[in-house]
Amino acid sequence: MRTERRWASRLPPAVQDSLLPALLLLHVLIRWAPAELPVAASLTAALALPLAWRRRAPLTVFGAVAIAAAVQWLVGIQLPADIALLVALYTVAANSGNRGTFVAVVVAEVGAALACLRWATDGAFLTPFAAVTAMVVAAAALGANQRTSRAYLEVVRERAVTEERARITREMHDIVTHNLSVMVALADAAGYSQQEKAKAAMLQVSETGRQALTDMRRSLGVLRTDEPDAARHPLPGIAQLETLTGQMCAAGLPTDLEIDGGHAHIPATAQLTVYRLVQESLTNPLKHTPADTRAKVRIECAAETVTVEVTDTGPPTPFVAHPGNGLTGMRERSAVYGGTVLAGPLPGGGWRVHTRLVFGGGAAVSA
């Protein structure tokens, strides 16, 4: 059965919609008596053929089928093609609004009442009318459910696109802001350094630029695993924090790193979040604080949580004066793992960023 459904779903919609009319006409040609064949075939064609256009104009097709059914009722011939009215009703409910569906249900119910009054055996009206009404309601309900499901899937797709755009925006902000800030700081330092120190600084600029390009390509989904840069620049994580703090030191922000506990069990996505949080927390003092500012990064790795704390000795200006995308992106990243970013001045001076991420089954805690 599943194989048949998959096979049918591969057919173009116009071909799918033409199958039922073709089968109904074939049934009439095979089973109907020759004397009544012209009338039966004509009425069957009038009932069934409009279904081939039901997706393009559901209300118009339903109206055409209803008129054909009325003519059939006047002629007084019962046909298997009456099922076309239910198919047309289903299509209206699946593709039109509630008002069009309601009108179509009323028309179908009137037709059901007239048909049962004319063709019910032994004067029994209620039983066949109840059965036909149940089929009308089922056809309308199935169509409305199909319309609702389609609308829900569209909302899900739009939400997925929005979330992916937000993810790329956060990644691009973190990558570009951090790496350009480091490159600018290194270039400034090279201008005031001796030749050997200037050469080392420019080599660091080159390496930082390559890292930025690789991160951008990876974030946009265009970096293949067989490319040399993929192995050379792995997905940033806790292990790469040492390189990050080294970059900050070279750029003019002396930074100490302290990692408590092993991090091999922490998922790669959670490690990437930790890296980006630290990266953004260090980029702000690099850009906005005096030259004598120092920073410290402390990471606590537990069985189901990882705590991130970044402090610096600079004035509390980065987030107060420039809340922007940086802090917003940090909060969004942290919220994925149940964390809340707390950023503010320290009592004795300086600035502190703190959050705790939960990647196991525990509850998020921030302090």
N, C-alpha and C positions, 0 to 999 in steps of 0.2 A: 504493500500500500504506500509506504514512504517513497519507494522508488518511482511509483506512478506519479505521486505528487511532485517529486523533484523533476520528473520528465515534463509534466504539464507546466510547471512554473518556468521552464526554459523557453516555452513558446511565446511569441509576441502577444501582447494583450488582445490585439484585433483577432488573432487566430483563436485564442482561448474563448473569446466572446462569440465566435462563429461556430464553435463546436456544438453547443446545445441546439441552435436553430437547425443545423444540418441533421442532427440525430432525430429531431422531431419531424422534419420533413421526410426523412428516410422511413421512419415508422409509419407515417401515413401512407406512403407509396407502397409499402409492403403489406400492411394489414388492412387497409380500407377497401371496402367493396367498390368495384368499378363504377357502379351507378352513382354513388355519392362521392367518388374520388375528386372530381373537379372542385366541388364546393368545399370539401374537407381540406384539400390541399391549399386552396386559396385562403381559407380562414387560418389554417396553420401557418402559412407564410406571413399573413398579416400580424399574427400573434408573435411569432418567433423571430422573424428577420430583423425587426427593430433592435433586438438585443445585441446585435453586432455593434451598435453605436452607443450602448448603454453607458459606458464610462465617459464618453465625450459629452453627452447631453442626457443625463439621467432623468430629469423631469420631463423633457420632451419625449423620450422613449417610453416612459411610464404612461404618459398621456396617450401616445399612439397605441400602446398595448391595451389600455383600458377601453379605447374606442373600438378596437378590434374585438375585444371581449363583449362589448355591448352589442355589436353586430351579430356576433355568434349567438348571444342570448336571444336576439330577435329571430334568428333563423331557426333556433331550437336544436342545435347539434352540440353534443358534448365531445370535447377533444382533450387528449393528453397535453396539448400545447397550452392548456390553461395554466400550467406551472410557470409560464412566461410572466404572468402577472406578479407572482411571488418573487421571481428573480428580479424583475424591474423594481419592485418595492424594496427589496434588499439593497439594490444599487442606489436608490434614492436615499435611503437611511444611511448608507455608508459614505455618500459623497455630497449630500445636501444638508442644510440646516434643519433645526427642529420644526420650523414652520412647514417646510416642504414635506418632511416626513409625516407630520400630522395630517396634512391634506391627502397624501397618498394612502395613509392607513384608512382614513374615512372613506375614500373612493373604493378601496379594496373591500372594506366591510359592507358597503352598499351593494357591491357586486356579489359578495358572498351571500347576503340576505336574498337578493333576487334569484340567484342560482339555486339556493336551497328551496325557496318557495316554488320554483318551477320543476325541479328535478328530484326533490326528496320523495322517496317511495312510501306509500301507505300514509301519506300526510304527516310523516314524522319530520318535523322541522328543527326542533331544538338540538337533537343529537348531531346531525350533520353540520348545522350552523356553528355549534360549539367547536367541532373538529376543525372546520375551515377557519374560524376565528383564531384558534390556537396556532394554526399555520401562519396566519397573517401577522399575529403578534410576534411569533418566533422569527419570521423573516425580518420584521422591523427591528427587533431587539438585536439580532445578529449583525445587521447592518450598522446600527448605532454603536454597538460595541467595537466593530471594526474601525469606525470613524474615531472613536475615543482612543483606541490603541494607537492608531496612526498619529493622532495629535500628541499623545504622550511620548512616542518615540521621537517625534520631531523636537519636542522640548528637551528630551535627553540629549539628542544630537547637538542642539544649540548650546546646551549647558556644557557639554564636553568640549565644544569648540571654544567657548568663552574661557573655560578653565585652562585649556591648552595655551590660549593667547596670553592669559595671565601668567602662566608658568614661564613662557618664553620671555615675557616682559621682565619678570623678576630676574631670570638668568642673564638677560642682556644688560640690565641695569648693573647687576653685581659684577659681571665680567668686565664690562666697558669702564665703569666708574673706577673699580679697583686698579685694573691694569694700566689705564691711562694715568691715574694718579701716581702710581709707582714710576711709570716711565717719565713723567714730567719731573718728579722729584729727583730721579737719577740723572736726567739730562741737566737739571739745574746744578746738581752736585758736580757733574763732570766739567761744567764751565768754570768751576772754582778750584779744581783739583790739578795735581801734577799729572804728567803724561801717563804714567803707569796706572794711577788710580782712575784717570779719565777713561782709559782703555777698558779697565775692568767694569766701570760703570756702564759704558756703552754696550759691552757684551751682555750685561745684565738687562739692559733695555731691549736688546735683540731677543734674548730668551723670553723675557716677559711678553713681548709682542707675539712671538710664536705660540706661547701658552694661551694668550687671549684669542688668537685666531682658531686654535684647536678647540678651545672651550665653546666658542661661538658656533663652530661647525657642528660640534657634538650636540649642542642644545637645539640646533635647527634640524637635527636628524640627517645630516649629510656626511658624517664621518664613518667610513667603513672600518670594520675590525681588522682588515688586512692592510690598512694604510700604516706607514711607519710611525706617524704621529700618534696613532692610537695606543701603541705599546710605549712610546716615549713619554706620553702625557696621559697617564691613567685617569679614570674618573676621580676628581678630588675627594678626599676623605680625611679622616683623622691622621692617617700616616703622612699626608702632605702638609699638615699644619707646620711642621718643622721648616719645610721649604718656604711656606708663606711667611712665617715670622722672620726667616732669613732675608726675604725680599724687603720686609718692612724695615729691618735694621739697615740694610743697604740703602734704602730710600730716605733714611734719616729719622726713623721712629724706633728707637731701641725697644725691643719687645722680648719679654721672657715668656717661655712656654712651660707649662706644668701639666702632665697627663697622669692621672691616677687610675690604675686598673687597665686591664686589657680591653682592646676594642675589636678583636677579630670576630666576635659574635654579633656585633652591631650591623644591621642591614646596610647595604651600600647606599640606599636612598637616605637613610637617617644620617649616615656619615657625611653625605653630600650636604645635607641641611646644616650640620654642625660646621662644616667648612665654610659655607656661604655666610652663616651667622658671624663667625669669627672674622671672615674677610671684610664684611661690611662694617663690623664694629671697629676694626683697625683702620679702615679707609677714612672714616670720618675724622679721627684725631690727626691722621697724616695730612689731611687737607686743611683742617680748620684750627689746629692748635699751634702754639709756639714751638720753636725748634728744640727747646730743652724738654719737651714732653716725653715721658716714658710710658710704656704699656705692658700689661701682663695678661696672659691668657691661661685660664685654668679649666681643665676638662676632667670631670669625674665620670668614669664609666662603671656602671653597675650591671646587674643581671638583666634588668628590663628598662633601665633609664640611663640617660646620659645628660649630665649637667654642664652647661656652658656659662662661664663667667669671664668677662673681659673688662678690665679696668685700665684707666689711664690717669695721668697726673695733670692733664690739661684742664682749662676752664670748661664749664658745662654749656658750650655754645653750639656744638654740632646739631643735636636733636632739638634744642630749644628754638634756634633760629632757622633751622632747615629740616623740618620734620619730613617733608617730601616722600619720595618713593622708597628711600632707604629703610626707614623704620617701618613703613607700611609693608614692604616686602619681607622684612624680618618677622613681623607679626604673622603674616600669612604663612610663611614657611614653618614657623614654630607651631601654629595652630593645627597643622596637619598631624602633628604628633602630640596633640593635647597640651602643648605648652603655651605659656603667656610670657611675652617679652616684657621685662621690666627694665626701663632705662631712665637713669636720673643721676643727679649729682651725689657724691659721697659726702658724709658729714665733715670729714677733714680736708675736703678739696678733691678735685678730680671727678671722673665720670665712671659709671658702672652700668654694664649691660648684663642681664642675667636671665636665663630660662632653663627649664628642664624638659627634655623630650622623653616620651614614653613610647617604646617600640615593642613592649611585651604586653602582658595582660593586666598590668597594674593601672592605677589611676594617676592622672597627671597632677604634678605638684609644682608650683612655682613660688619662689620666695626672693 
